[in-house]
Amino acid sequence: MQMGKQGEGSAVTAGLFSLFLVAMVGITVYVFVQRLYPAPATITDVGKEIDAQYMRTLWVTGVVFVLSQLGLAWAIFRFRDRGQRVTFSRGNNTLEVIWTTATILLFLGLGVMARRAWAEVRFAAPAPDAIQVEVTGKQFFWYFRYPGPDGRFGRVNPYQRNLDSSSNPVYLDDTDPAGKDDIVTTELWVPVDHEVNLLIRAQDVIHSFFVRELRIKQDAVPGMVNPLHFTADQIGTYEIICAQLCGLGHYRMHSTLHVVSEADYQNWLKQQEQPVAGQPAAVAPPAGN
Ligand SMILES: [Cu+2]
């Protein structure tokens, strides 16, 4: 191994750095090609669209990543210090225009392709027979409200007198008769192959409703209702988590999504209906949370 003369850089240093970069690119590509950390399988049609879009994006960005990193490795070795005089470049306007335009087209193109999957669940109206469920994020729990037998949600009112937020966590207004039969739960139950329209809101800070298998992650924002619909096609239980750092208890803010048969869903709903008329549904935070 011959070391450079005084005032010259070492080919070894530049070479090792280039090799290191090439190795890192190789490891990164291996992790993705071998799918070492796969997402759990999706349970919605839109989820499949999102996965396809994800793969398209990964291919495009993957190719750009590999080419640019290998180019960098080459440049590090090729333009290493040999004791030559430093030359100065003012850049190349043509190249600047070309890669800026290419980047813009690429990002706009990917955005346009992804638009359908995004709009389908957020902007398109849900089916008329979709089950309506209101989702409320509140430090550090998720609450789910079903409209009950009357099919109507009662009013919520955080300013009512004698509000007991532990027995009435979503602040149902007890003067509104439509709210008397509302069902409030701490877990989300939905029937399989039946569209569900979520009305996502928050009471205190920004939370985020996230279910990996649904490929849904939607912020819950105080003062807003963010609607979003999905149809689950696999019976099972899935974890719901909060994906926004919402406070000290954020790490334990999670719940469960139960996708069950239509019959099981109806049975469960019956069990939740309040035995005492005139009492708003009352829910305590789940134990052990
Ligand atoms: Cu949260």
Residues whose N, C-alpha, C, O or C-beta is under 5 A from the ligand:
A	BS01	CU	I206 H207 S208 C242 Q244 C246 M253
